[in-house]
């Protein structure tokens, strides 16, 4: 098979298409590298200024998503699944759905990618 072009995970991380959260994921006892799509990161994890004043932070939201991922991944038999995350926006909680894909990286090593449900 001949490929016309290849876009690697490493290139996506370098280009900012994926956001590497592996260091925090290690603290959540996730053994494989984890990245989020830029769209997911900006839409769900970056709090507004008003939410920051209410104590919301990227790290706090990521921690919640990663610990929930670990919980669901241990209970679900599959490489792709969706799970809910509750995010505080203003004075109300909003449920968002995250998609997790556990698959091979550039060198066929296990990697985890978190996405919005409509992303591939």
N, C-alpha and C positions, 0 to 999 in steps of 0.2 A: 504494500500500500504506500502510495506517495502522498505526503502532506503538502498542502500549499503554504500553510503557515501554522505555527504553533505558538500559543501564548501560555507561558508557564505560570505556575503559582508564584514563583520567585519574582517574575516580572510584574505580576499583579500586585504583589506586596511593594515592590520598588516604585511602581506607578501610583500607588495610593488607592487602587481599585479595591484592594483588601487591606484591612487594618489588623495588624498582628497584636493579639492579646495573650500570647503564650506565657509571658512572665506571670501575669495574674492568674492564668488558668492553672499553672503549676501549684500555686498556693491553694487552689480549690481541688487539688489532688487529681487533676486531669493530666495524664501522662503524655498525650500527644499534642503537637502544635495546634493552636486554635487561631483562626482569623475570622473576622466579620466582613461582610461587604460594606463598602463605604456608605451605601444607601441605608442599610440597617443601622450602622453606627450613628449617622447623622439624624435619622428619623426617631430612633428610640433611645439612644444612650446619651446624647448630648442634651443636657437640660437647658431650658430657657433661662434667662437671667432671673426671672421671677421664681422659677423652681429652684435655682441655686440659692436664692435668699431664703427659701424654705428648707434648705439642707440637702437638696438633691445633688448628686455628683455623678460624673461619668464612672468613676471607680465603684461607687456604691451600686449603681445600676448594673454594671458589668458583673460584679460579684454575685448579685442575685441571679442573673442569667446563667452564669457559669455553674453555680452550685445547683441550680435547677436542671441544667443540662446533665450534669453528672448523675443526679438522682434519676432522671428519666432514662438516660443511656444504660444504666444498670438494670433497668426493668423492661426495656423494650427490645424485642428481638428484631433488629433491622439496621440498615445503614443510613436510612433517611427517615426522619420523623419530625413531627411538629409538636411544640409544647407551648403552654401559655406563660406569659410573664406579666406581672402586675407592676405598672409604672405610675408613680405619683406625678400628676400634672395639675399644677395649681393645688386646690384643696380637694381634689377628687382622684381616685385611683382609676386607671384605665388598663384594661386587659389588652395585651398585644400578643399576637401569635408569631413565634419564631420557628424557622425551619433549620434543622441540623442535618448536615451531610457528613458522614464519616467515610472517607475514601482514600484512595491512593494519592500521594503527593507527586512531585516531579520525578522522584526516584523510587516510586511505588511504595514509599513509607506511609504509614497511617497518618492522616491529618484530619482535622475537624474544621468545617466551615459553617458559620451561622449566617443565615440569610433571612430576608423577608419572604413570606410564603410564596409570592409570585415570582421570585428570582430563581434562576438556574445556576 
